[in-house]
């Protein structure tokens, strides 16, 4: 079941959607990508898939998206919104470990926020980390990840043009608490050719399975989807 609410920020109120799980063991804060808000079908499907497992999912809009603007917020503004959503979760949701996550831009802003703050979270999940601009391979955008001492899960498509796979593998290998799972033949939006074994609908279950496995590998507890 999805519940709608909002949180106040210095840039106005932003909407939240909470997909609660009756089996919740974790709170997943899910930030959207640069070009689409929290109600985009990708965000809907991630929230639905995770909330059917052990995650209560909190989606939210960044201020620019809430106000109908196209240009993404500066990191300072984005970090502030993430902080307010995090505080909302602490005050209003069950006392469960919190995981920050996001699609592309949303994941990058979440990790920057984590690197800059001593935030009490379980870890981070990236749904397509935007390692570099299209056609400009680089690892500079990953520099801040070295400052994070929490478990990290990268979910990346092998055809992602914003994250050259060999560079992504190198970044993950140098982070002691990071795990990289590659979705074969998927692009940055996790679209997969019809001829591939995995279809678009099953990608979301792969996400959940990998997240639960990652949690198990980073705790002494065992969970099942």
C-alpha positions in Angstrom: 0.0 0.0 0.0 1.3 3.4 -0.9 0.8 6.4 1.4 1.3 10.0 0.2 2.8 12.7 2.5 5.3 15.6 2.3 8.3 17.0 4.1 9.2 20.7 4.5 12.6 21.9 3.3 14.3 25.3 2.9 13.2 25.2 -0.8 9.6 24.4 -0.1 7.7 21.2 0.6 8.5 18.1 -1.4 6.2 15.1 -1.8 6.9 11.6 -0.5 5.4 8.3 -1.4 5.8 5.5 1.2 5.4 1.8 0.0 5.2 -0.1 3.3 6.1 -3.7 3.7 4.5 -6.0 6.2 7.8 -7.8 6.4 10.0 -4.7 6.7 13.5 -5.1 8.2 14.9 -2.0 6.4 13.9 1.4 5.3 15.0 2.2 1.7 15.1 5.9 0.8 14.8 6.1 -3.0 15.9 9.2 -4.9 15.0 9.7 -8.5 17.2 10.4 -11.5 17.8 13.8 -13.1 15.2 13.6 -15.8 12.2 12.0 -14.1 10.6 12.3 -10.7 9.5 9.8 -8.1 6.4 8.6 -10.0 8.3 7.5 -13.1 7.5 3.9 -14.0 11.0 2.8 -13.1 10.7 4.3 -9.6 7.2 2.8 -9.2 8.5 -0.7 -10.1 11.5 -0.5 -7.9 9.3 0.6 -5.0 6.8 -2.1 -5.6 9.3 -4.9 -5.9 11.3 -3.9 -2.8 8.2 -3.4 -0.7 7.1 -6.9 -1.5 10.3 -8.0 0.2 11.9 -6.8 3.5 11.9 -3.1 2.6 9.6 -0.2 3.3 10.4 2.2 0.5 10.3 6.0 0.7 10.3 7.8 -2.6 10.7 11.6 -2.8 11.1 14.5 -5.2 14.0 16.8 -5.2 13.0 20.5 -5.0 13.5 21.3 -8.7 11.3 18.4 -9.8 8.7 19.3 -7.2 8.6 22.8 -8.7 8.4 21.7 -12.3 11.9 22.8 -13.2 14.1 20.8 -15.6 17.6 21.8 -14.3 18.6 19.5 -11.4 19.3 21.0 -8.1 22.8 21.9 -7.0 24.4 19.3 -4.7 23.9 21.6 -1.7 20.1 21.7 -2.4 19.9 18.0 -3.1 21.8 17.1 0.0 19.5 19.3 2.1 16.4 17.5 0.7 17.9 14.1 1.4 18.7 15.2 5.0 15.1 16.2 5.5 13.8 13.0 4.1 16.2 11.0 6.3 15.1 13.0 9.4 11.4 12.3 8.4 12.2 8.5 8.3 13.9 8.6 11.7 10.9 10.5 13.3 8.0 8.9 11.6 8.8 5.3 10.5 9.7 2.2 12.5 13.1 2.1 14.1 14.8 0.1 11.3 18.2 0.4 9.6 18.1 2.9 6.8 19.6 2.4 3.3 20.1 5.4 1.0 19.6 4.7 -2.7 18.9 6.3 -6.0 18.7 6.2 -9.7 21.7 7.8 -11.4 21.7 11.5 -10.2 19.7 10.5 -7.1 22.2 7.9 -6.1 25.2 10.2 -6.7 23.6 12.9 -4.5 22.9 10.3 -1.8 26.4 9.1 -1.7 27.8 12.7 -1.7 25.5 13.4 1.3 26.8 10.3 3.0 30.4 11.2 2.4 29.9 14.7 3.9 27.9 13.7 6.9 28.3 11.2 9.7 24.9 9.6 8.8 23.8 6.5 10.6 22.8 4.3 7.7 23.2 0.6 6.9 24.6 1.4 3.4 24.0 2.6 -0.1 22.4 1.1 -3.2 23.0 2.6 -6.7 20.6 1.9 -9.5 23.0 2.9 -12.2 25.8 5.0 -10.8 26.6 7.8 -13.3 30.3 7.5 -13.3 30.9 9.9 -16.1 29.2 12.0 -18.8 28.3 10.1 -22.0 31.4 9.7 -24.2 33.7 11.1 -21.6 35.1 8.1 -19.6 36.4 9.2 -16.2 36.3 8.1 -12.6 36.4 11.5 -11.0 32.7 11.3 -9.9 33.6 8.3 -7.7 36.3 10.1 -5.7 34.0 10.9 -2.8 33.1 7.2 -2.4 36.4 6.7 -0.7 35.1 8.7 2.2 32.2 6.3 2.9 32.7 3.6 5.4 29.4 1.8 4.8 28.5 -1.1 2.5 27.8 -0.1 -1.1 25.9 -2.1 -3.7 26.3 -1.0 -7.4 23.6 -2.3 -9.7 24.9 -1.5 -13.2 24.0 -2.4 -16.8 26.7 -3.8 -19.0 25.7 -1.4 -21.8 25.5 1.7 -19.5 27.0 4.6 -21.5 27.4 6.7 -18.3 29.6 4.0 -16.6 32.1 2.3 -18.8 32.2 -1.2 -17.4 36.0 -1.7 -17.0 36.2 1.6 -15.1 33.2 0.7 -12.9 34.8 -2.6 -12.0 38.0 -0.8 -11.1 36.1 1.7 -8.9 34.3 -1.1 -7.1 37.4 -3.2 -6.6 39.1 -0.4 -4.8 36.3 0.1 -2.3 36.6 -2.5 0.5 32.9 -2.6 1.3 31.5 -2.4 -2.2 29.8 -5.0 -4.3 29.2 -4.7 -8.1 26.4 -6.6 -9.8 26.3 -6.3 -13.5 23.0 -6.7 -15.4 24.0 -8.2 -18.7 22.9 -6.3 -21.8 21.1 -3.6 -19.8 21.6 0.1 -20.6 21.6 3.0 -18.1 17.8 2.8 -17.8 18.0 -1.0 -17.4 16.3 -1.6 -20.7 17.3 -5.0 -22.1 16.9 -6.2 -25.7 14.0 -8.7 -26.1 16.4 -11.4 -27.3 18.2 -11.4 -23.9 17.3 -14.0 -21.3 16.3 -11.5 -18.7 13.4 -9.2 -19.6 12.6 -5.8 -18.2 10.1 -7.0 -15.7 12.5 -9.5 -14.1 15.2 -6.9 -13.7 13.4 -5.6 -10.6 13.4 -9.0 -9.0 17.1 -9.3 -9.7 17.5 -5.9 -7.9 15.7 -7.3 -4.8 17.6 -10.6 -4.8 20.9 -8.9 -5.0 20.0 -6.4 -2.3 19.0 -9.1 0.1 22.1 -11.1 -0.7 24.2 -8.0 -0.1 22.6 -7.4 3.2 23.2 -11.0 4.3 26.8 -10.7 3.3 27.2 -7.6 5.5 25.3 -8.7 8.6 25.3 -11.8 10.8 21.5 -12.3 10.0 19.9 -14.2 7.2 16.9 -12.9 5.3 14.8 -14.4 2.5 12.8 -12.6 -0.2 
